[in-house]
Amino acid sequence: MNPVWGHVAGLSIILMMTSFIGIWIWAWNGRHRRTFDELSRVPMQDTEDRP
């Protein structure tokens, strides 16, 4: 196997890990709390358009 593939695999893992951590930090950011709280109540809302 070509030794370059080890570097490619390592770089892809680092890219995926930094993307995951970035999304995690974005989701836990305090200014998104109000939006997430509102979205968490959507399944509990009753709609009048039921057949």
N, C-alpha and C positions, 0 to 999 in steps of 0.2 A: 504494500500500500504506500502511496505517496505521502511523505511527511508533511506536505502542505495541508493535507486534509485535517491534520491535528490542529493547526493554527486556524483554519476556517471554522472548525467545530468550536474551538475556544472562543473565537470572536463572536460567533452567532449566539453562544450561551451568554456571553457578557452583554450583548445587545438585548437579548430577551429579558435578562435579569434587570437591566437598567430600565427597560420599558415597563416591566411589572412594578418596580419600585416607584417609578414616576407616576403611573396610574394610581397606585396605592396612596401616594402622597396627595395627589389631586383629589381623590375621593374623600380623604379624611380632612381636607382643608375646611376650616371653620366657616368660610363664607358660603359653602354649599349645603350647610345643615338645614336651612329653611326649605330649600328646594327638595331635598331628600325627604324631609318630614312630610311635606305636602304630597309627594309622590307615594309615600308609604301608606297614606290614607285612601288612595284611589280605589283599591279593591273593596274597601268597606263602604263606599258610597253607593246608595241605592239610586237606580235610574228609573225614570218614569216611562221610558220607551219600551218596556218589556211587553212582548205579545201575550 
